[in-house]
Amino acid sequence: MKILLLKLSGKVMDDLFVNDFQIEIIKELKNSYDAVIIVHGGGIRITQWSEKLGIKTKFWNGHRITDSSTMEVVVAVQAGLINGKLVSRLQTNHINSIGLTGIDNGLFSAEYLNEELGFVGIPVFKGKKDWLISILKDGIVPVFSSVCQDNKGNLMNVNSDLYTKELAIAIQADTVIYLSDIEGVKINGFIQSHLTGTDIKTGFDNKQITDGMIPKLESCLDLLKAGINKVWIGNDLSAFNDSLETKLKGTWIVNSEAVEI
């Protein structure tokens, strides 16, 4: 089963709510693969709502420090408002979809990343995927918020890039697209068309890759190790209109060996 996993974050989600062209591209992608799964973040909206509620926002290595009050905002905004709006938008445009979280049907649990970060977790796939595959075979697009829970039932804030990585590996996705408001991965001020695992590690060591790009590219390294060789980071979904694999803006993350893309 050829599966595309599309991760949405940043301004592109706002564009998706008003831009019919992006919806049409998703339809074309759906026709090009046996199944499509969408995972979304919610960082900007979570920060905005936290400010409205007088909750201070702090980050560490791209991860939001999450106390109990912040966790309530994360769930309300990411698993509620954003997830509901995305599913509604897809349904209105005849893309049959369903809103889900990492909690649903015990798909994921979360282990604590660092006690100082609060309710911030590392997603752990539980191996119950038959029901998800069944949804995909029915032509339904699952739309996942990355909210999970720990083994005691506490809600956990999970980085959506890490969640995307674990889900992609578990279902052996053919292609993973990280679509956000960045043009691609910059090294020395220039967008890189391709990066290998070695390039990424060098970028970490030289502090050329920082902030929220750290967990994203850490996820990409794990995807390469798991045998998923088509990973793309960019901000222009229309680049996939004419060809899914040629003349694309953005950055391909590839193995050191030659990979046809």
C-alpha positions as CSV (number, residue, x, y, z in Angstrom):
1,M,0.0,0.0,0.0
2,K,1.6,3.3,-1.2
3,I,1.0,5.8,1.6
4,L,1.8,9.5,1.6
5,L,2.1,11.2,5.1
6,L,1.6,14.9,4.9
7,K,2.6,17.0,7.9
8,L,1.1,20.5,8.1
9,S,2.3,23.3,10.2
10,G,2.7,27.1,10.3
11,K,1.1,29.5,7.9
12,V,0.2,26.8,5.4
13,M,-2.6,25.6,7.6
14,D,-4.2,29.0,7.6
15,D,-3.7,29.1,3.8
16,L,-5.4,25.7,3.5
17,F,-8.5,27.1,5.2
18,V,-9.0,29.7,2.5
19,N,-7.1,28.5,-0.6
20,D,-9.0,26.2,-2.9
21,F,-5.9,25.5,-5.0
22,Q,-4.2,23.8,-2.1
23,I,-7.3,21.6,-1.6
24,E,-7.1,20.6,-5.2
25,I,-3.5,19.7,-4.8
26,I,-4.4,17.4,-1.9
27,K,-7.0,15.8,-4.1
28,E,-4.3,15.1,-6.7
29,L,-2.0,13.7,-4.1
30,K,-4.7,11.5,-2.9
31,N,-5.2,10.2,-6.5
32,S,-1.4,9.6,-6.8
33,Y,-1.2,7.4,-3.7
34,D,-3.2,4.5,-2.3
35,A,-3.8,6.5,0.9
36,V,-3.0,9.9,2.5
37,I,-2.6,10.6,6.2
38,I,-2.4,14.2,7.5
39,V,-0.7,15.2,10.7
40,H,-0.8,18.8,11.9
41,G,0.8,21.0,14.5
42,G,-0.6,24.0,16.2
43,G,2.3,26.0,17.6
44,I,1.4,29.5,16.5
45,R,-2.2,29.2,17.5
46,I,-1.3,27.6,20.9
47,T,1.1,30.5,21.5
48,Q,-1.6,33.1,20.6
49,W,-4.2,31.5,22.8
50,S,-1.7,31.1,25.7
51,E,-1.0,34.9,25.5
52,K,-4.7,35.7,25.5
53,L,-5.1,33.6,28.7
54,G,-2.0,35.2,30.3
55,I,0.1,32.0,30.1
56,K,3.8,32.6,29.4
57,T,5.3,30.6,26.5
58,K,8.8,29.1,26.9
59,F,10.8,26.8,24.6
60,W,13.8,24.5,24.9
61,N,15.4,23.0,21.8
62,G,12.2,23.5,19.8
63,H,10.0,21.9,22.5
64,R,7.3,23.9,24.3
65,I,7.7,23.8,28.1
66,T,4.3,22.5,29.1
67,D,2.8,22.8,32.6
68,S,-0.8,21.7,33.3
69,S,-2.3,25.1,32.2
70,T,-0.4,25.0,28.9
71,M,-1.4,21.4,28.3
72,E,-5.1,22.4,28.5
73,V,-4.5,25.1,25.8
74,V,-2.6,22.6,23.7
75,V,-5.5,20.1,23.7
76,A,-8.2,22.7,23.2
77,V,-6.4,24.4,20.3
78,Q,-4.6,21.6,18.6
79,A,-6.9,18.6,19.1
80,G,-10.0,20.7,19.1
81,L,-10.1,23.9,17.2
82,I,-7.4,23.2,14.5
83,N,-8.3,19.5,14.0
84,G,-12.0,20.3,13.7
85,K,-11.4,23.1,11.2
86,L,-9.2,20.9,9.0
87,V,-11.6,18.0,8.9
88,S,-14.5,20.4,8.2
89,R,-12.5,22.0,5.4
90,L,-11.7,18.7,3.8
91,Q,-15.2,17.3,4.1
92,T,-16.7,20.5,2.6
93,N,-14.5,19.8,-0.4
94,H,-15.5,16.2,-0.8
95,I,-12.4,14.7,0.8
96,N,-13.7,12.1,3.2
97,S,-11.8,12.5,6.5
98,I,-11.8,11.8,10.2
99,G,-10.2,13.7,13.1
100,L,-8.0,11.7,15.4
101,T,-5.3,12.1,18.1
102,G,-2.5,9.8,19.2
103,I,-4.8,8.7,22.1
104,D,-7.5,7.2,19.9
105,N,-7.8,3.4,20.1
106,G,-4.5,3.3,22.0
107,L,-2.4,4.1,18.9
108,F,0.3,5.9,20.8
109,S,1.6,6.4,24.3
110,A,4.1,9.0,25.4
111,E,7.2,8.8,27.5
112,Y,8.5,11.9,29.3
113,L,11.2,13.7,27.3
114,N,12.6,15.7,30.2
115,E,11.1,16.4,33.7
116,E,11.9,20.1,33.4
117,L,9.7,20.3,30.3
118,G,6.6,19.2,32.0
119,F,4.0,17.2,30.0
120,V,6.2,16.9,26.9
121,G,6.4,13.4,25.6
122,I,8.2,11.2,23.1
123,P,5.6,9.2,21.1
124,V,5.7,5.5,21.3
125,F,3.7,3.5,18.7
126,K,1.7,0.7,20.4
127,G,1.5,-1.5,17.3
128,K,-2.3,-1.4,16.9
129,K,-2.6,-0.3,13.3
130,D,-5.1,-2.7,11.7
131,W,-7.9,-0.3,12.4
132,L,-6.0,2.6,10.8
133,I,-5.2,0.6,7.7
134,S,-8.8,-0.3,7.4
135,I,-9.7,3.4,7.5
136,L,-7.2,4.0,4.7
137,K,-8.5,1.2,2.6
138,D,-12.0,2.8,2.8
139,G,-10.5,5.9,1.2
140,I,-10.8,8.1,4.3
141,V,-8.0,10.6,5.2
142,P,-7.1,10.5,8.9
143,V,-6.3,13.9,10.2
144,F,-4.1,13.5,13.3
145,S,-3.3,15.9,16.2
146,S,-0.2,14.7,17.9
147,V,-1.7,14.9,21.4
148,C,-1.0,11.7,23.3
149,Q,-1.2,10.4,26.9
150,D,1.2,8.8,29.3
151,N,0.7,5.4,30.9
152,K,-1.4,7.0,33.7
153,G,-3.7,8.8,31.4
154,N,-2.2,12.2,31.7
155,L,-2.5,14.2,28.5
156,M,0.9,14.8,26.8
157,N,2.2,17.5,24.4
158,V,4.1,15.7,21.6
159,N,6.1,17.4,18.9
160,S,4.1,16.8,15.7
161,D,7.3,16.3,13.7
162,L,8.3,13.5,16.1
163,Y,4.8,12.1,15.9
164,T,4.9,12.2,12.1
165,K,8.2,10.3,12.1
166,E,6.9,7.5,14.4
167,L,3.7,7.1,12.5
168,A,5.5,7.0,9.1
169,I,7.9,4.3,10.3
170,A,5.1,2.2,11.8
171,I,3.0,2.2,8.6
172,Q,6.0,2.3,6.3
173,A,5.0,5.4,4.4
174,D,6.3,5.7,0.9
175,T,6.7,9.5,1.1
176,V,6.8,12.0,3.9
177,I,6.2,15.7,3.2
178,Y,6.9,18.3,5.9
179,L,4.9,21.3,4.7
180,S,5.4,24.5,6.7
181,D,6.0,28.2,6.2
182,I,9.7,27.7,5.5
183,E,11.1,27.4,2.0
184,G,13.4,24.5,2.9
185,V,16.5,23.9,5.0
186,K,19.1,26.7,5.0
187,I,22.8,26.0,5.4
188,N,25.1,29.1,5.3
189,G,22.1,31.2,4.3
190,F,21.1,29.1,1.2
191,I,18.2,26.7,0.7
192,Q,19.6,23.3,0.1
193,S,17.9,21.2,-2.6
194,H,19.2,18.0,-1.1
195,L,20.7,17.0,2.3
196,T,22.1,13.7,3.4
197,G,22.3,12.4,6.9
198,T,25.9,13.4,7.1
199,D,25.0,17.0,6.0
200,I,22.4,17.2,8.7
201,K,24.8,15.9,11.5
202,T,27.4,18.4,10.3
203,G,24.8,21.2,10.5
204,F,24.0,20.2,14.1
205,D,27.6,20.2,15.1
206,N,28.3,23.6,13.5
207,K,25.2,25.1,15.0
208,Q,23.9,25.9,11.5
209,I,20.7,24.0,12.2
210,T,18.8,25.4,15.3
211,D,15.5,25.9,17.1
212,G,12.4,24.2,15.7
213,M,14.4,22.7,12.8
214,I,16.3,20.5,15.2
215,P,13.5,18.0,16.0
216,K,12.3,18.1,12.4
217,L,15.7,17.0,11.0
218,E,16.3,14.6,13.9
219,S,13.0,13.0,12.7
220,C,14.3,12.9,9.1
221,L,17.5,11.1,10.2
222,D,15.4,8.4,11.9
223,L,13.2,8.1,8.8
224,L,16.3,7.5,6.6
225,K,17.5,4.8,9.1
226,A,14.1,3.2,8.9
227,G,14.3,2.9,5.1
228,I,12.0,5.8,4.1
229,N,13.9,7.5,1.4
230,K,11.4,10.1,0.2
231,V,11.3,13.0,2.7
232,W,10.7,16.6,1.6
233,I,10.6,19.9,3.5
234,G,9.2,23.0,2.0
235,N,6.4,25.6,1.9
236,D,4.9,25.3,-1.6
237,L,2.4,22.4,-2.1
238,S,1.8,23.5,-5.7
239,A,5.3,22.3,-6.4
240,F,3.8,18.8,-6.4
241,N,1.1,19.7,-9.0
242,D,3.0,18.8,-12.2
243,S,5.3,16.1,-10.8
244,L,5.6,14.6,-7.4
245,E,9.3,13.9,-7.8
246,T,11.0,16.4,-10.1
247,K,11.8,20.1,-10.3
248,L,10.6,20.7,-6.7
249,K,11.4,23.7,-4.5
250,G,12.3,22.9,-1.0
251,T,14.7,20.3,0.4
252,W,14.9,16.6,-0.2
253,I,16.4,14.6,2.7
254,V,18.1,11.6,1.2
255,N,20.5,8.8,2.1
256,S,24.2,9.2,1.2
257,E,23.7,6.8,-1.7
258,A,22.1,8.1,-4.9
259,V,18.4,8.2,-4.6
260,E,16.1,8.9,-7.6
261,I,13.6,11.6,-6.7
